[in-house]
Amino acid sequence: MRYGLCVPCLGEFAEPRQVADLARRAEEAGWDGFFVWDHVVFPYGAVDVADPWVLLTLVAAATERIRLGPLVTPVARRRPGTLARQTTSVDRLCGGRLVLGAGLGFTLEAEYGTWGEPAEPSAVAERLDEGLALLTELWSGEKVDFHGAHLSATDVTFLPTPVQRPRPPIWIGCNWPNRLPLRRAARWDGIAPMIIGSDGSFGPTPEIVTELIGAVTEYREDTASFDVVITGRTPADRPDTACATVEAIAAAGGTWWLEGFHPGLGEYVEALRRVTAGPPRRGRAAGPRHRREGTR
């Protein structure tokens, strides 16, 4: 099991230097990953918003070991050439530590309808799949001729390439219990479900993780190199409770535990407290350096 944080690009987390400092503290405290949301506008009222790639650039420069990336980027909202440049630049800056979290976006009306773009889930899903296919071809460094229903690239060679070969890992986001994205996730490197309880808080349980992995195996037989990225919240002041919670998730098949935060008032202070307390692993020793070829 690896341990990370997932923070908004909103509210108190919209100040890039503060987010970079939080990531630096996380690495020093032994965490393994640091991930940020990706929004241009927020669907629930006016709030400060930061560009995730600016945040990740500073996070990359402030750290040496931890994995980092957007969780998740609405690929259909971004031009594939621009996204290829951003991801490659960050992966090279951080020495091959980027993970690309990808999904439809939330909400579709805010992400797409705001700008007069089609917001129908099927159309966004088609553009997401094409975008990921084109992105991986651009990452190859070879000449690309790509002609899909929504996207095209004619006689283009993208250089330099990412540090990670053949490409950075891709995790697919989804809102559990929606199972449609699981087929997409099975083609890539991991699944990052948003599991929300009836009270609106994070609600992952070992039973849900077991069910989710069982659903993925309907589309992918080999899950040995497949990441199951679970976001929740554990107390900073009760380490035994925190460890027991995460150990149960790991026993069910989770490979990453992310402490999740919201854009509300006081959340940055709570994130600092949780970071300083260290990851919910027995002994709280800093984890080993990640292998460059993957996240496991």
N, C-alpha and C positions, 0 to 999 in steps of 0.2 A: 504494500500500500504506500502511495505517495500522498503528500499533504500540501495543499495550496490555499490560496485565497481567490475569491472572485468578487470584484468591487464594481460599482457603477462608474460610468463616465459622467455622472450627474451630481448636482448639489455640491456637497462638501468634497466630493471626489473629482470635481471639475478643475481643480488647481493642479497643473502638471507637476510642479515641484513637490507638492505634498504627497502626491501619489508615488512619485519616484522615491521619496524618503521612506514611505511605508514599505515599498518593495525592498529597499536596502535593509531596513530593519527586519523584514521577514526572512531574507536570506541569512542575516547574522543570527537569527533565532532558530535556524534549522529547517525552515519551510522549503518545499521543493518546487513550488510553482506560484505564479502570480498572473491573474487573468482579469480582463476588463470588459465591460459591456460595450456595445456599439450602437449608438443612437445618433441621429441628427436632430430630431425633435423627440420630446417625450409625450406619450399620449395622455398623461394624467396631470396636466397643468403646466404653466410656465415655470421652468427651472433652468439653472445654469447647466450647460452641456459642453463637454470637451471632446475634441476629436480623439478617438481611441489610438490612432497611429502616432499622434504626438505624445500621448501618454506612454505608449509602448516604447517609443524611441528613448524617452528619458529613463524608463524602467530598464531597458537594455543597457544603457550607459551606466546606470547606478549599480548594476549587479554583475556577477561573474558566473554563477552556477545555476540559478533557478530557471525552470521553464517559464515561458511567458507567451501571451497571445490574446486575441480577442475571443470572447465567449458570449455571444457569437456574432460573426459578421453576416449581415444579410447580403449574400453574394449577388443576388439579382438586382440590388440597389446600386452596385458599384460597377464601373466599367472594368472589364477583365484586364486590359492592359495596365490601367492605373493600379489595380489590386496586385497584379504581378510585380510591379515595381515596388510597391509598398512592402509586400511580404518579403521579397528578396532583399531589399535594403535592410529591413529589421533583422532578418535571419543572418545576414553578413555582419551587421553591427554587433549582434550578441554572440557571434561565434557558433551559430547553429543550434539555438535553443528555442526557436519559434514553434508553436503549435497553432494551426489555423482552426479555430472553431467556426463552423459555418451552419447557416440555417435560413429559414424563410424571413425572419424578422418578426418584431412584435411592437405594436399591432400592425397588421398589413395596411390598414387604412392610414395610419400615421406614417409608416415607412414609405408607402408608395402613393396612396391616394392624395396625400398632402401636396405632392408634386405633379399631380395629374397623370400618374402612371397607373397601369392596370394593377388592381389589388386582388384579383381573383386567385385563390390559393393554387389552383391547377396551373395557371399561367406563371405565377411566381415560382412554383416548384420546377416547372420545365426550364425556366431561365437559371435557377439555381444549379440544376444538374448540368446544363450546358456550360455554365460559368466555371464549375469545378473541373469539367473535362478540358476546357480550353486553358484554364489556369495551369493544370498539370503539364500540358503540352508546352506552354510558354516557359515553365520552370526547367524544362529539359535542356534548353540552350540550343536545340536543333531548329531547323527551319520549320515553320508552322504554316499550314494551309488548312484552315478550319472553317467549315460552312454548315451552321446549324439552322434550326428554324428561327432562332432569335439572335444569335451571335455569329460574327464572322471575323476572321483574321487572315489576311492574304499575304503570303510571302514575307513573313516577319520572323526574325530571329532575336530572341531576348537574351542579352548578356549584360552583366554576369549572371550566373546561376546562383541559387541559394547554396549555402554551405552544405546543408543536408542533402544527401543523395539517396535515392533518386528524387526525393522531394521532402519538404516538411510534413509531419503528420497532420491529418485532417480528422477532427472530431465533429460529429453532426449533432446539432442541438434538436431537442424536441420537447413538447409539452406532454408529459405522461398524464393519462394513459393512451394518448394518440399513438397508434402503432404504425401508421403509414410511413413516418420517417425512418423506422427501423430497417426497412428494406434498403433505403439509401445508406444508412450508417453501416450496414453490413458490407458494403462495397469499399468502405474506407477504413479508418484506423481506430475509431472509437465512437461512443455514444455519450452525450452529455444531456441527460434528461432534466427538465425542470419539474420537480415533484412538489406540489403545493398541497397542504392540508386544508381541511374544511374551514379553518380559521384564517386562512390566507398566509400562514407562515410555512417555512420549509417543512416538508413532511416525508422524507425518505425513511423507509423501513427495510429490514432484511428481506421481508416477504416480497415487497415490491421489486427489490433488486433481483431476487431469484426469478420472479415472473418476467422481468424485463430481459434478463439474459436468456431465459428459455425462449422468449419470442425472437430474439436476435438469431438464435441457433436454427430457427426455421429457414433462415436465408444464408447462414454462414456456418459451416461445420467446424472450422478451426477458429477458436476464440483465444488461443494461447497468446497471440500478439495483439489482442483487441482490448482497448481501454474502455472501462466502464467508470464514468466520471460523475460522482454523486456530490451534489451540493446540499449542505445543511448548516446547522449552527450548534456548536457545543460550548459549554460554559468555560470561561477563562479561569474561574476560581474553583472549579471542581475537576481536577485532572483525571481522577479515577473514573468519574462519570463520563467525561469526554472520551477517554480511551475505550471504555466499555462500549459506548455507542458506535465508535468507528470500527472497533474490532468485529462487531457483529455485521457491519456492512462489508468489511473485508472478507469475512467468512462466507458471506452470501455471493461473493464474486466481484465486489467493487475493487477497482485498482487505483483510483484517486478519490480522496476526500477533499472537497473545497469548502472552506468556511465562507458563507455567502453574506453579503451586506446589501442594504438598500440605500436610496438617496435621502433618507429622512434625517432630521436634525439629531445630532449626537452620534450618528453612525460612524463618523471618522474616528472619534474618540474610542468608540467600542472596538473598531478595527485595530487601533493601536494597542488596546488592552489585550485583545486576542492574539495579536502578533507577538507581543512581548512575552506572553505566557508560554509560547512555543507550541509546536504541533502536537496533536493528541496521540503521540506514540510513546510507548513505554521507554523510559530513560531519557527521552527528548534530546537524543544526540543528533547532530546535524547529519542529514542523509548523505549517501555517496553521490559523487558527481554523476550526472546523467550521461549515458552513452549518446553519442551524437546521432546515431542512426535511428533512434526511436525514443519513446517515452516510458517504456516499461523497465 
